[in-house]
Amino acid sequence: MSHVTIDAPVKVNLHLGIHPGRDSRGYHRADSVMVALGVGDTVTVSALPEPPVRPTPASRAESPAADASGVLLAMSEDVGVPPQKNTAWQAAARLRQAFGITTPVRVEVCKAVPPQSGLGGSSSDAASVILALCRLFSLDEKDPRIVDVARSVGADVPFFLNLAPSYLTGAGDVLAQTFPVLEGLPVVLVRPRQGVSTVAAYREFDADPVVPASPAPMLAALRDGDAVAVAAALYNNLEGAATRLVPEILRVKSWLQRRPGVVAAQVTGSGSCVFAICETHAAARAIAARAQDEEDWWSSATFTVGKRAHFC
């Protein structure tokens, strides 16, 4: 096998409770309940027969530092992050180091979801790189070093190794509980034109912290597989910080709540994307089309998933 292509689905936070104060590492304690969606980027990891050469000017999205690292990163678009700070690059470099892999690799990320949306796109890209490398080099995905590498890259990355609806604690990186797959729940994503920096959102939260509500209602709803109760229990105490930074988020949320077929709407993660649980897939598609046509907002009609679509 010379290459592996794998989907990198995004997530939404059904419950996100950020606790005031930071630990010794500079992280907030978080109660995070996440579910994966059937939309996202695509990651391809290829084994290279020889160390990669410096990319040509036409390949400006590729990392010129890949020669020494053994990791060549190619992005379908500029996401505003230097290659060695990109989570996909970091995941490949750290996994190669953890397992002593000497074969150089090329990581190609085809972006389908805008950054700074609160959808975990960069974390999902990193997890997909890790899983692709496991398949490419016949590594045991249950090896504890896999999760260690994932946690070292980002708090949300471990969730994307599995994709089951999950409750995570710690800094949002410690798996506390998984739930039965919540399959096929119609969801529409709508993002205003401006994104939200995660760092900026947490800084804004620290300026006016809010003690979070308990995740118990959401956990009970997921244990029961009750989609109506899930919609009723949506919660995110980081929303206030996100909307102060990008006020248009509130207009998106209000717009969604007024659309026929919407059961409930909530900001995901640190924003700026808002998701709505819908009554039907047809309603989700109609809302996504209207958001793009009438408001020029990025949007996507999708659904909840519990596993990746494919390896190839």
Salt bridges, closest charged atoms under 4 A:
ASP7 OD2 - HIS310 ND1 3.19
ASP23 OD2 - ARG25 NH2 3.44
ASP31 OD2 - HIS19 NE2 2.88
ASP41 OD2 - LYS111 NZ 2.63
GLU62 OE2 - ARG106 NH1 2.75
GLU108 OE1 - ARG106 NH2 3.91
ASP125 OD2 - LYS111 NZ 3.21
ASP143 OD2 - ARG145 NH2 2.86
ASP173 OD2 - ARG151 NH2 3.22
GLU204 OE2 - ARG244 NE 2.77
ASP206 OD2 - ARG22 NH2 2.64
ASP206 OD1 - HIS28 NE2 2.57
GLU239 OE1 - LYS253 NZ 3.08
GLU248 OE2 - ARG193 NH2 2.66
GLU248 OE2 - ARG251 NH2 3.89
GLU294 OE1 - ARG290 NE 2.93
GLU295 OE1 - ARG251 NH2 3.31
